[in-house]
Amino acid sequence: MAIDYSQLIPNNVDLSSDRRLQRALENWQPRFLDWWKDMGPDGTSAYDVYLRTAISTDSNGWANFGYVKMPEYRWGIFLADRDPDRQIAFGDNKGKPAWQDVPGELRSTLRRLIVTQGDTEPASVEQQRLLGKTAPSLYDLRNLFQINVEEGRHLWAMVYLLHAYFGRDGREEAEAMLERHSGDPDKPRILGAFNEATPDWLSFFMFTYFTDRDGKYQLASLAESGFDPLARSCRFMLTEEAHHMFVGETGVGRILQRTCELMKEHKTDDVRSLGGIDLPTIQKYLNFHFSVSLDLFGQEASTNAANYYTQGVKGRFLETRVDDDHLLVNATYEIETVEDGRIVRKAVPALQALNERLRQDYIDDCAKGVLRWNKAIERAGINFEMKLPHRAFDRQIGAFAGLRVSPDGRVLSEAEWDAHKDKWLPTDEDRAYVTSLMGAAVTQPGQFAHWIAPPARGINNQPGDFEYVRFN
């Protein structure tokens, strides 16, 4: 469906037909722009950036590319096309028509889910606020800004739902999402991973690979919701989210490629002396960001997750493709948990294990990218393998919180953990070294920082020396 750009707020929800809602969102818009000015990419208001902008929610030809000053980016409300015959695919309401309004008994549940999802979107923009100053190339700078504007639009998607379907409570929640800030000791973001610092580009690429991938799975679960406006919002958000994970996977891959080039060229593992990021340090960053992202899925056995599913508000990843009864009343699912200080596998009711099932889908997906990274290392002739750590490694939430576990899944004593943790997680020295590589932004077209390789191809098939950002 085409998007109406003639409106102050671009949309494909016929916003002009609801003057009250339109005025409420137009009142929220200046506060969003103030937030972007104060908390978005620092000092970039005059830059012309080669951005893609959504023009349709169709799967083909849904966006165009052009130079945009980011404060003039047309943030709007875009929902995937409605299927008038759509039915709820799971839970007690399976087979009933999808809800076009919020069922009264599910009002607080749906509001909480929408607020939690919405809160992550501006959080990542805030976390990445200063990264542009150390961009390794114009290509990377453009990708950072593309992600930033789309995370801002995803905030708009959730704010629209709050304003349109949750009355005064929704409007207050929309205001609060501009008042909480990442890392703010008084008003932090809701989820812990979104209060972590993203101080360097290795962290940024790991975040977009691992943490944005968590977002993919959360959005995919909400895209199955019986509340149709939420499902349609999330389906279109997933279209935009794919690029964010691409930036993460290729970003880490390009750092690995450059490291391997330095190792081969100079016949040494001592890449730090050559201004590169050594493979063990990259592995440590992987360990950290993977385990932080695993926490975002919540408890292994969760009554809340069971209720969400039974009520029809949040499904599984690709719910309709799962070959079972989509009720799960009598089904079981095997999870790993802790008993008497040991990691054990046990069968639990499948309804309570939905978080863990989603986490497993996520882990399987993460492993595919790691496999591609390892094939690149192997092609370079380097004997090193990147690995995902065990799901119990360095967890802060869930059954493994507080348990000391090695990356290969061995339960350790506190003394053993203390003796080895610096081999597994980034130390202050590691972070200081990576930060030391983040010099002034590389702003010459076609040039790249010493520690990262150029991309295989340009955005929208542009040449290698394309001027992705113009400074005014």
N, C-alpha and C positions, 0 to 999 in steps of 0.2 A: 504494500500500500504506500502511495506517495506521501511524503511529509510536507505539510503546509509551512513554507518558510515566510509567508507574508505576515504571519502573526508575530507579536512581540516575543512570545514563547513558541518556537517551532514545535509542531506536534502532529500526530496522526490519530488523536483521540477526540476530534471535533470539540476542542476546548471552548471555542467561541459560542457554542450552544449553551454553555453553563456559565453565565456571567459572574455568578457568585464565586464559583471555583476559580474562574479566570482571574478575578480581582485578587483573590487570596494568594494565588501563585505569583501574580505580578507584584504583590507586596513583598513576597519572600525573595523575589529575584534580586533586588538591590542588595539585600543582606548577603545573599550568596556571592555576589560580585565583590562586596567588601571583604568577605572571607577569602576569596581567591586572591585579592590584592594583598591581604595581610599574611596569608598562609600558603599561597600557591607558589609556583616557581619564582625565585627571588630576582628582582631587577630585570624582568624580561618583557615588560609591557609594550616595548617598541619593536620587538623582534618580529620579522615576518617569517613564519614557520610553514614548511611544506607539510600540511596536515590533510588527513582524509576526514571527510565530513559525511555523515549518513544522509542519504537523500531518499532512501526507501527501506522498507523492512523485508523486501523480497530477497531471496537467497542470492540472486544474480544481480550484479550491477548495483549493489546497495549503497555504494559510497563514491564520492569523487575526490580528487586531490587538487589542492591549490594552496597558494600562500595566504596565511591568515595571521593577523595579530591575535595572540591568545585571548586577551580580554574581549575580543570581538567574536570569538568562537560562538557559534549558535547552539548553546546547550538547550536541549529540549526534551520532549516526552514522546518516546517512540515504543510502541507495543507491537509485537508480532501480530500478524493477521489473526482474526478470530475464526475458529471453527465452530459454526453454529450447532453442530451435532456432537461436540466434545462431551465425553462422559468422564466422571471420576474413575480412575483406573485401579484404585486400591482402597483397602480399609472397609469400615462398616458402611460407607456410602458408595461403594463400588457399583458402577452401572447407572448411578443417578446423574442427571445433567450437571455439568460443572457450574459452580455458583458464579453469578455475575455480580452479586453483592455479598457482603460479609455476613455469614450466619451469626446471629446474636450470641450464641453460646461459644463461638470461637473468636470473638472479637479481641479479647486480650491476648490470646495465643498468637493470632495472626499479626497483631500489632507488634508483639515482642519479636517475632521472627523478622518482620520487615525492618524494624529499628536496628536489630543486631546486624543484619545484612547492610543496611544503609550506612551504619556507623563506620564500616570498614572502608568505604569508598573515599571520603575526604581524608581519612586517616593516612592512607598511603601517599596521597598528594603532600600532606604535611611532612611525612617521613622523608620525602624526596626533594624537599624544598630547595636545598642548597646544592644538589648534585650537578646542576647545570654549570656551575662555576668550575668544575673539574672534568668536564666531558672529554672523553678520549677522541672524539671526532664530531664533525657536524652530523654524520649519519646517526651516531648514538644520541647526540643532543636532540635531534628531531624525534627519535623514538621515545626518549624520556618524555618530551612534551606531548606526544601523541597519547601516551599512556595517561599522563596527568589530565588532559582534557576529557578523556573518555571515563576516567574514574569520577571526574566531576559530573559527567552526564549520568553515570550510574547512580550517583547521589540524587540527581533529579528524578530518576525513575522511581526510587523509593519514596521520595518526598511527594511526588504526584499521588501515589497510592495512599499515603498518610492523609494528605489534604482531601482527596476525593472520597475516601471511604471511612475515615475515622474521626471526622468532626473536630471539635476543639482539642481533644486528646491528641489527634494526629498532628494538628498545627503546632501544638506545644512540643511534640517529639521532633518535628522538623526544625524548630528553632534550636532545640538542645543539640542537634547534630552539628550546628555551626558553633556551639559554645564549648563542647568538649574538644580537646586538642590532643594529638598524639604526644605522649610523654608528660603531659601536664600533671603535676603531683596532686592538684586539687580537682581537676576535671579531666581525667584520662579517658582515652577511648575504651570501649567496652571489653574488647578482647586483647589479651596480653601481647600477642605478636605484633599488634598495631601500635604498641607503645615502645617497641624496640627501635633503636636508632638505625638509620641506613646511611652510614657516613661515607661510604666509598662505593665504587662501581662494581667490585666483586660482590659486595653485599647486595647491591641493587639487582644484579643479574640472578643471584641466588634467590632473592625475594620474588622476582617475577617468574622464576622457574617453579619454585616450591610453594610459596605462599599464594601467588595468584592461581596456581593449580588447585590449591584448596578451594579458592573462590569458584573455580570451574565446577567442582563437585557439589559445593553448597548451592550454587545457582541451578545446576542440573536437577538437584533434588526439589528445589522450589519450583522449577519449571514443570514439575509433575503435579503441582498443587491443585486441589479441587477449586480453589479460589482463582478463577480464570484470569482476571487482570494481573495478578501476581505471576501466574505461569507465563502469560504472554510477555510481560516485562522482562522476565528472566531469560526467556528464549532469545530475545533480541540482544540482551546484554552478553550472552554467551558468544554471539557472533563477533562482538567487539573484543571480548576477552581473549580470543584465540591469539591475536597479535601480541598481547602482553606476554603470554607464555613462550611465543616464538622469540621474542626479544631476550627472554631469560635463557632459553636453551642455546640459541646461537651466540649469545654473549659469553656464556661460560665456555662454549665450544671454541670460540675465537681466542679466549685467554689460554685455553689448553693448547690450541694450535700454536700460538706464539711461544709458549713455554717449551713445547717440543722442538720448535725450530731453533730456539736458543741452545737447547741441550745438544741437539745434533751438530749444529754449526760449531759449537765450542767444545764439544765432547766432554761435557761436565754435567753433574747434577746440581752444581752450585749456581742456580739460576739467579738467586738474589744478587750475587756479585755482578750480574749482567743486567740488572734492572728489570727482571721478570718476576713472575709470581710462581714459586716452586710448587710442584704437584702436591706434596704433603700439606702445604698451607691451603690449597684449593680444597683438598679432602676435608680439612678441619672446618672450613666454611660450609661445605656441603653437610657435614654432620650436624652443625649448629642449626642451619636453616631448615633442614629436614625434620629434626626433632621438634623445633618450635612450631612448625606447621602441623605436625601430627597432633599436637595439643589442641589445635583449633577444632578438631572433630569431637572433642568432649569425652565423656566417660565411656568405657568399653561396654558396660551394661547400663542402659539408661531408660528409666521409666518415661521421661519426657519424650524421648525419641519414639518409644512405643506408642505413646498417646498421639503424637503428631501423625504417625502413620495410620493408626486406627481411625482417627478423626478425618483423615484425608487431606491434611494441610501440607504435608511434606513427604514425598515419596523416596524411592531409591534411585540410584543412577540408572537412567534408561529403563524406568519401571516397566513400560509396556513391552519391552523386549525380554524381560525375565520370564522364564518358563515355570511358573508355579501358580497357585491360586490367588495371589495378591491379597490374601487375608492374613496368612502366617499364624493363624490361631494355634495350630498344633505343630508347627514347624520348629526345628531347633537349628542352631548355628554354632559352630565351634570357634571359640575365641581363646586367645592367650590372656592369662591373668596371673595374679600372685597368690600363692597359698603357702603359709609357713615360710615366707622368705624365698620361695622358689617360683620360677616361672613354669606354669603348667597350662596344658590345653584342656578345656572343658566345654561341654555342650551346654548352651543356655537357650532359653526361649528366643526364637528368631526375632520376635518383636522387640525384645530388649537389646538385641545385638545390632540394631540398625546402624548406629554410629560406627561400630567396628567393621561392619560390612562395607560401609562407604569409605572408611579409612583403608580397607584392603584394596578396593577399586583404585583409590588414589595411589597407594604404594605401587601397585602393578603399573600404573601409568607413569609414575616417576621413574621406575626401573627402565622403561623403554628409552628415555632420554639418556640415562646413564650408560646404557648399552651403546648408544650412538657415540657418546663421548669416548667410550673405551675403544670402539672400532677406529676412531680417528687417532687415538694414542698408539694403537697397534699398527696402523698403517705407517705411522712415523717411525716405527721400529723401536719404540720405547717400551721397556718392560715395567709397566705400572698399570694398576687397575683401580679405577674409582669404584667405591662401593657405597650403597645405602647402608647406614647403620641399622641395627636391630630396632624394632618398633619400641622396645623398652628403654632404649638408650637416652639418657638425659631428659627424661620426661618430667614435666611439672604438674600435669593434670592427668587424672585417671588412675587406673590400678597401679601403674608403675611409678607414680609420683613419689619421689624420695628414695626409690630403690636404686642402688648403684649397680649399673649394668654396663659391660664393655660393648663396643660396637658389634662384636660377633655374638652377643647375647649371653655372656657369662655373668652371673650375679657375683658381685665383688664386695669385699669388706670396705669400710670407709678408708682404711689405710691404703688398700690396693687402688682404690679410685684416686685418692690424692696423689699416689705415686705415678699414675699414668694419664691423668686427665689432660695434662698439657700436650700430650701426644695426639689427643683426640679432638680437642676443642681449641678454637683460636685463643691464644694468649694475648696479653696486653702488648707484648713485643710483636706478635704477628700482626695485630691490628695496626700498630704504629707503623710497621713496615709497609703494609698495603696502603695505608693512608699517605705515607711519604711518596708513593708513586703517583698520587693524584695531584699532579701539578696543575698549572693554569689550563683552562679549556683549550683544546686543539681546535682552532677555528678556520684553518686553511682547507678548502675543499680537497678531498682526496687524501688528506694526511691523517695519520693515526698515532696515538700514543705508543710508546715503545713496547708496552707490555701486552698489547692486544693486536690480533691480526685483522686485516680488513674483512668485510663480509663477502660472501660468495657472490652476491648480487645486490643491486640497489633496491630501495623501496620503489614500488610501481615501475620496476625495470629501468630506473634512472642510472646513468653512467656513474662510474666510481668517483669522479670529481664533481658530482652534482652539488650545487649550493643549497643544501637542505634548510639552512637558516641564514637569513640576511639580517645583519645588525644595523640598526639605524641610530 
